[in-house]
Amino acid sequence: MDFALAGAGIGLAEPTQSAVVSQLLPDRLRGRGFGVLGAIQAAGDVVATVVAGLLYT
């Protein structure tokens, strides 16, 4: 159940984050903004995986 709730939260948050980046940044900075967003999301995925592994083992 925990992972289902986490998946639902991610499913709501990530499209919203992308929409915010596309709306707030000018065209010339949009690619960089999506790159930064992707890097932050990837770092969060790594941390979350490590924490989940520690909690469930």
Secondary structure, 3 states (H helix, E strand, C coil): CHHHHHHHHHHHHHHHHHHHHHHHCCHHHHHHHHHHHHHHHHHHHHHHHHHHHHHCC
